[in-house]
Every structure is written in C-alpha cells, then in structure tokens.
C-alpha cells in the first residue's frame, strides 16, 4: 500500500493507489516517486551515507544530468526534495487537466507518463517554463528592474554591461528549467567596445588604453581589455550558481550576412555597433574560449556559429560567407567546441537547439533581435519504441502517433495555463517586465528512439527505404502539431530531444513492462541521434547523409554529432567537413572530439588515449558531448557510462 500524507484531492490519491497496484514497483522508482524516494528522512540519510567512488551524482538523482557533479550540502538541498516536488507537480498538472478535459483524460495522461508512453521533461517543476533565448539588448536598454530592493540602471560601460549580464543570468537561469540563451551577447557588447574608442580609451572611469609617444591611442590595449573581460565572463558562466549546477547558457557568433541584418537594429545611445567591431569581438571571444579550454575544462556557454546558406534552384545549399567559414574552421581545430548552424537568413538557432523562423513567429523589433526572445514553454517526449512495440505493422504505428501528439499538446496547453496563473500572481516577473513573452514560446513535442522504433518494425534508417519511413513518421508528427497549433492558437514545434536521462528511463520502463520486440537483449537506452552513436558500420558520411534528409523536418531542432577520434590539424579538412554537411542539408551539428585531461592538467585530444602526449602522465578525466555540450564522462549516469560511452564510434582525421 502506498500512502500520501499531503492534502491532495482524494481522486488523485485513488489514481496513484490504483497505478501502484497495477504496475511494477520499480516503475515508480524510475519515475522518481517511489515511496522510498518520498521519505525525506530516508533519502537524506542515504545521500550522505552512499557515494562509493565509482558512482556519479546522476546515479542517485531522480532528474540527474552530467552538469551536476557536487556531493555537498548545496546539491543536497537542491536535489533531495525533487521527488516530493515531482509528486506535487504531477498533482498540479492532473488538477489543471481535470478542470480542462475531465478526470478520465487527466488520469490517462498521468498513467501514460508513469508507464512511459510519454516523458514530460522536467516534470518535477511544472510551474516554471523550459527555455528562453533572451535579448541582452533589453539589459542595455532597461538595466535590471528585477533587482528587488536594488535599482540597477542601464549599463553605460562594457564592464557594467558584462556584470549585469552575469547578474541577469543568475536570475534567469533560476527562473527557468532549461537553457538561458544569450545569443546576441557579443553584438550588444560590441557597442560598448565602440564607446571605449569614442571615449579615448576610457571604459567609464576605467582607463583601458593609453597613448603612444606620438599621441595615438594604443588600440592593442583596448583589445587586450576586451579579451580579459570576455575570459572573465566565460569563467563566471561556468560557476555553479544555478542551485547545484552552472547555468545552461548559449552564445552565438554570426557571419556577415546575418550581421548585416542584425547589427543596425541594436541602437544604444543613438548608435548601432560597427560591423568591424562585432567581427573582432567575435574573434576575440573564440580565441578566449580556446585559451580557457587549454587551461581547464569548461562546458558553457555553448557556442554556436551561425552560417547563412543560399538555397539554389536545384536545391543545392551553399555557405555564403567564405571568410567566416575560414575563421570558424581554424577556431574549431584544437578542441571542436563550436556547434554549427546552417540556415537561410530568415532563421537562426537559439536556446538549446531551438530554431526559429520569421514565418513561425513575428519578430518584436523588425528582425533586429534575430531569433532572440523566443523559447520553448515545455517539452513532452513521445516514446516511439513503445508505440512501435504496440503496433502490428508500420501503418498501425503511424496511426498511433496522432493521439499521442495530441496528448503532448494537451499537457503543454495545461502547463501554459498554469504558467499564466503564475505570471498573474507575480511569481514569474521576467514575463511582466518584458524580458520573456509567453506568446513566443513553443509547445514542443519531442521524440526519442526513432532508429529503434523503425528497426523493430523492419526498417533500417541507413537505407533509402528506411529514410522514407522516417520521413513519414516525422511528417505525421508535424501534421498533427499543425492541427494543435490551430486548435490552441499557440506555436507548436517538434524536437529530437537531447534525452540525456529520458532515453535511459524510457528504455528501462519498456524493458520492465515487456514492450521490447528486439532480437537479443533490449537496448539499455534509446538514441538521441538519427543513427545511434554506437552503431557498427556507420561513418561520418553516413551520419551527414541521414541527418541531411531529416533535419529540416525537426522544426524544434536536432543535433548531429560527428565524432572524430583525433585532432583535425588542417583547417581545410575542418572547412570541407562543414561545407559537406551544409551542402547535404544538415542544419545543426558538431565536430565532436574526446578531450582528455591528465594528472598535470594538460588538455589534449585523442580517442582511447591512455597517457598524455605532452607529459606522458595518465589520463584522469575524459570530456565529450553527452547531448550537445561538453561534460566529464565520469558524471554521466550509470547507463551512459557503461553502455553509451564505451560503445561510441569515432572516425580518425
């Protein structure tokens, strides 16, 4: 018998009692709401008593991720109550669903979450939005009006602007569940760099640059100051001030075609930043990031290089700014830290992998903010392998998709109503202050395990026939999403979710409930790539070919990892790889290395390296992208440490 002492509606308690009797007990442990996990006293004792050296924080959290590594009281205070918060969030969601659609629908949705038909991302806190790509232009114009008892006026200097960005990030990251996008940061910062030149080397009261014997301003001093300022920002953004983890931040660098549209609209004190200044600031930022990575492992901000591509009449795609391509290829050689976005000039990448288009959402300031001030309200992921396991054939599988997409839309609509209520109560001031806009946040329908689902039904995504089947699946999700957008009058999109923990939990649930239809053992986790990173016989060109066919269908984003086992030494090779991916139709991808740290702290690249090539001392830590951003593989959850990382395939440059 499962008992709840909280003052929940008796009908909700009856639902949970029934589900606990009908399903295996372990299912609730995977969900994170098992009675043992709700016993705060027991969980507290276990937190400090456990921790053998071979485990990670993600092994013990109900919402683990590789960005969390702490075992201290800060992690304790943030992580231990999550089971109770999740139960409360499920109740709040159930209550809104019952009011909107009746008890039967609410019960079905909660049961679908627990048995793994769907995965409600960040279900432990339904009262906060998922992600948003803020415009740092708002900080430049408004300062920080959310400062509580403080009155923080708009910044007048580069120093003040960057400090306010840091302070804003603390507030914004703790107000949302996912990414804190700062895509236009370097554009806005460039205007303050221009002011230093205009003010004879002064950044407010700080003398940045002196004069040479001929009386000319030492401009190299200004650029050194910019470099040091951006380096300081990078370190700060990797500090763990979002509860027990560093905030998931994003910064973009843009080619000249994007900048020609963006830069003129960022008018601060009557002037827009100079194009040349922006390009130099971007170059300095990339150099600072490389230099920082050579000293210490960093994860954030995730850096995206945005390439404008031209679509030819024969559907060929060409990168327009060849000079920008040369710079990015060189900057990405040493550590491969740059994510690459290739899109038409009407679209930009923001937040985690979210893409936004002029045709999807209106732009607040005549395109001037690019794809800023856009985000995702919430993500509900479809468990495609479970749907496949319940289907007699592919056509039935397709028919099963629409009802579950509708379920995802219903959940996101309920969350939207819940968030509206929070806004009205003054609990989410970033909305009322204009930094966020609920109407510009997508209801996102995610999916995971497409490769496994189609394989269960006899389709191999490495073949043209398998790709056609995949296209039909994604088209079916998009078609139903379009209907939901009309029904609710809100933007909807589709994302291949990162699935760091959900891909593991859903596979565990399916194995527990006997939904697998595989030859041999059921997979330990589902893939968050169109072709799993551990698939034998798949090379980089295969990944590019498959991603190019399907990427444009993922309106909410996807990422393709191109795993390279050794450092690319020639910029021409990096350039050719980027060009081929862009020409093949890939929208968002990353050249992904294994970065190794030795006992002396040297940061080098090489797959399966046992010793440091510099000092010959043993490798102590290994870093690579888990889901689009660099993390220590020691901090991955147990399944990813034992089944994902050891099986990943790397090509050699």
Secondary structure, 3 states (H helix, E strand, C coil): CCCCCCCCCHHHHHHHHHHHHHCCHHHHHHHCCCHHHHCHHHHHHHHHHCCCCCCCHHHCCCCCCCCCCCCCHHHHHHHCCHHHHHHHHHHHHHHHHHHHHCHHHHHHHHHHHHHCCEEECCCCCCCCCCEEECCHHHHHHHCECCCCCCCECCCCCHHHHHHHHHHHHHHHHCCCCCCEECCCHHHHHHHHHHHHHHCCCEECCEECCCECCCCCECHHHHHHHHHHHHHHHHHHHCCCCECCECCCEEEEEECHHHHHHHHHHCEECCEECCHHHHHHHHHHHHHHHHHHHHHCCCCCCEEEEEEEEEECCCCCEEECCHHHHHHHHHHCCCCCCEEEEEECCCEEECCCCCEEECCCCCCCCCCCCCCCCEEEEEEEEEEHHHHHHCCCCHHHHHHHHHHHHHHHHHHHHHHHHHHHHHHHCCCCHHHHCCCCCHHHEEEEEEEECHHHHHHHCCCCCCCHHHHHHHHHHHHHHHHHHHHHHHHHCCCEEEEECCCCCHHHHHHHHHHHHCCCCCCCCCCCCCCCCCCCCCCCCCCHHHHHHHHHHHHHHCCCCCCEEEEECCCCCCHHHHHHHHHHHHHCCCCEEEEECCEEEECCCCEEECCCCCECCCCCCEEEEEEEECCCCEEEHHHCCHHHHHHHHHHCCCECC
